[in-house]
Amino acid sequence: MPFADRDASGIGSLADPVRRRLYEFVCAQAGAVSREQAAVAIGIPLHQAKFHLDKLEGEGLLDTDYAKLESPFEIAIDMFR
C-alpha cells in the first residue's frame, strides 16, 4: 500500500471519541506509556483501552514496544496519595 494511502486509512479510527482521547493522551507524553497508564489517565477500563490501542496500532497510528514499565498497582497507589 502506498505511504499516503496508509496514512489516510488511520484517520477514520480517530472518529471514535474514546480512541481519539487515548491517541491524544499517548501522543502528549514525553515517553512510552503502558496500557494501564493510558486507561487510568482517561478513565476507562483496561480491556477497553487494550481494544482501542490495538486498533490504533493496527492502523499504523501508534507504535508498540513490549517493555516492563510500572505495575498497575503502583499507578493506583500513586493516584490515591
N, C-alpha and C positions, 0 to 999 in steps of 0.2 A: 504494500500500500504506500503511495507517495506520502512524503512527510506532511504536506499541507492537509491532505485528507485525514491522516491520522490525528493531527492536532484538532481539526474541526470536529471530529467524531466525538470527542470527550466533552464538548460544550453542553450537549444535551443532558449529560449526567449532573450538571450543576443546576438544573431546573428544580431538582428536589431540594426543599429548604433545609432538611437535616444534612443532606450530603454537602450542600454548599457551606453550611456552618462548620462542618468538620474540615472541609477543604481550606476555608479561610483561617481556621484555628491552626492547622498544621503548617500552612504557609507563613503564618505570622511568627512562628517560633524560630529561634536562632539555631537550634539543633534538632536532633531526632526526638520524636515523642513516641511513647508506646500507645497501643490501642486503648489501654486502661486510662492513660492520662487524657487522651482525646475524649473518651466517653465521659469522664468526670468533668472535664472542662466545659462541655456543652450540655451536661445534664441528661444524658441518655444512657440506657442500659448497655453493658458491654457487648452483648450479642448484636444489638442494633448497630453499634459503632463498627464492629467487625464486618458486618454485611456491607455497610456503606463504604468503608475504607477499601474493602476488596473490590468493590465496583469502581472506585476512583483509580485504584491501581490497574485494574483490567482495561480501563480506558486510556491508560498512559498518563494520567494527570498527577499521580504520585508514584514515587519510587519506594520500595521497601528494602529493608536490610534487617536481618534477624540478629539481634544482639540483646544481651541482658541489660535492661535499664533498671528502674526501680520496681519493687513489687507493688501490687495494688494496695496492699496493707499499709505500706509506708505512705502512699499518697493519701489514703483515707485518714491516717493519723495526723499528717501534716494539716489537712483541711479542718480538723476539729480542734486544733490548739487555740 
